[in-house]
């Protein structure tokens, strides 16, 4: 009897794996993080935003424009000096680039053209005969190079507007990363609950195995008593029914364990799980902070709150950009160039004639300004995000309090479950003693042992529910999947 009771008392002590290799929850989740498509898919979301950000850098690249033209015309002759036909071929190219550090723009240009025209010469009579005087060149080559710079003095000074979309993309990356981790964590929570179901089934199997061992032992004892004519045959039949019931229960649990392992093996892409046992102490209690301390940590570390703060910061910078757009445009332009022209192409390459331009351009839209509407809309959106942050904090606080209350109450329930198991053990011990003295019924012994098993199962299931709440707490406080951002 002492041996039997020692086996039963082990129900309140977590057992390690008796056969084969075991796997912990953290090891299982680490495997899922490496192999599951959802984890990989979510991790690509911020990478897409990073690629979009890099694409915006092309605005600082050099851009080249080239233009090849040919025209032929017969102009209206308004004087004897007008050409009767004009053909022009030209090639222009320029290189342009914007500088985000200043907001300025630089342009380098090259132009080359060839002009051919039919001009009537002036005929002058003379004693020696008529002589022709040309009124202009029939062929002319022109070449030129130029450099021009435009620098904003008011709107976009320092390149604020040029860099706006690029700077805003940083917030998109951070928000996408936070959202991706949040989605991954919710998925891992569902898998962690499946793992906990597996661990609970393993514990139920252990309890059922102990019940079967006790039933078999009771059957052997009943058979011995029957052979000694100390009990009726009905006690042997009752013992056999108890063995069959215990064995059937054990087979059903083993089937559920096999199905749970097969599912987790697929999700984790780890076939060895099919030969493993879950290593998880479902009876371990956790030390959690007080409600105020837990909520303060949640406010500081919550990814949901950080995502809203990133959104608010993005709107603030966007509003600064809209304010800049509403400012007047005042641009200083400066350009220098050299050109040359001649009837021969090689001579036209002698760029000896300089050009110089200086400009100051002012522009401002009068009347309705779209920037003002954008500013107002952004201001309202910022206010909306602030209310959303308040709403999210209230939701987080209520969920946190709900979980902490349930966890605290379940700790009390688990203590009562342990007392119930101890009481059931004591009742069983007394029923066995009475039965061995011939003053009790075997039915009461079987029922009392079933009561121990039921009390153990209730204790195990309440302990599993306790750890489900702990997993929800870890997910709510962003501790189930931790990343350094």
Secondary structure by P-SEA (a helix, b strand, c coil): caaaaaaaacccccccccccccccaaaaaaaaaaccaaaaaaaaaaaaaaaaaaaacccccbbbbbbbbbbbbbccccccccccbbbbbbbbbbbbbbbccccbbbbbbcccbbbbbbbbbbbbbccccbbbbbccccbbbbbbcbbbbbbbccccccccccaaaaaaaaaaaaaaaaaaaaaaaaaaaaaaaaaaaaaaaaaaaaaaaaaaaaaaaaaaaaaaaaaaccccaaaaaaaaaaaaaaaaaaaaaaaaaaaaaaaaaaaacccccccccccccccbbbbbccaaaaaaaaaaccaaaaaaaaaaaaaaaaaaaaaaaacbbbbbbbbcccccccccccccccccbbbbbbbbbbbbbccccaaaaaaaaaaaaaaaaaaaaaaaaaaaaaaaaaaaaaaaaaaaaaaaaaaaaaaaaaaaaaaaaaaaaccccaaaaaaaaaaaaaaaaaaaaaaaaaaaaaaaaaaaacccccccc
